[in-house]
Amino acid sequence: MKKAVEKRKDIVFYVKLLPIVGVKPDKIGDAACDKYAKMRVEFNGSGKKECDQKEVESTVALAKSLGINGTPTLIMPDGKIYSGNMPADRLIKFIDGRQ
């Protein structure tokens, strides 16, 4: 995703971190928040840990309602859902609706 954004400045991703299956419920928020903080540092240099347990629970509920059980999963504005990783060039074609 990062390479796609570097190639195309008009592409934006809204990232929702989904904890992995098997993590103890009381640790889900901690795991997601740790990943979120690391991602913020990588993408924009900010190390501020802005994470909320309710947001994590909301993301888990949304994923369940959409049948999402793996990451990465992309949801396009038109509702298309794609699960799995793909190279930047293919991802750009997918976003442009050419794949």
N, C-alpha and C positions, 0 to 999 in steps of 0.2 A: 504494500500500500504506500509506503513511504516513497519508493521509486516512482510510482505512478504520479504522486503529487509533485515530485521534483520535475517530472517530464511535462506535466500539465497543471498549470497554476489555477485553472478553472475547476479542478476536481477537489472536492472536500469530503472527508469521511467523518461521520459522527460515530465514535467508538463507544460501545457498551461492553464492559468486561463481564464475561460470564464465567463464574467459578467452575472448576472441573468437577465432574461427578465423583462422588466418593469422599469429598472433603466434609469433615464433620460440620454440622450446621452452625455451631458456635464459632467456627473458624472461617466460615465463608466470607464474612465481611472483611476480616483481617487480610485474607489472601487476595481478595479483589482490590482492596485499597492499596496494598503493597505493589501490586502490578500496575495500578493506575498511577501511582507516584513515579514509578520507574519509567512508564511510558511518557509522562509529562516531561521528565528530564530529557529523554531521548528526542522527542519531537519539538519541544520549544524551550528547553533549558531551564524550566521552572521545576524546582524540587518541592514546592508546596504541596502538602498532602491534603487534598480536598476530597474527601470521600465520606459517604453517609451510609450507614447500614440499611436504611429504608430504601435508598436508591439501588443498592445491591439486590435487596429482596424484590423490588419492582422489576429489575432487569431479569431476574430468575423467573418471575411469574410471566413476563412478556415472552421470554424464550419458550417456556412450556406451552403457552397459548398458541404460539406459531409453529410448534413442533420442532423447534431448534434444539438439537442435542449435541452439537459439535461446533468447534471454532477452527478457523474463522468462518463466519457466515455473513454474506452480504445481502442486504435487502435494498433493492433499487426503488426509486420513487414510484415506478409503475407497479410495484408489488412483487416483481420477480425475486426469487430467493435462490442464492447459490451458496452451497457449502463447500469449503475446501480452499486451499491456497492456489493462486495462479500467478504466473509471471506478470510483470508490469505491463508489457505490451498487450498481452491477452486481456488483462484486467481493463485497460483503456478501451479496447474494442468492445468488451462486454458492457462497459458503462455507456459507450456511444451507441449501443444497440446493434452492433455488427456481428455479434456472436451469440 
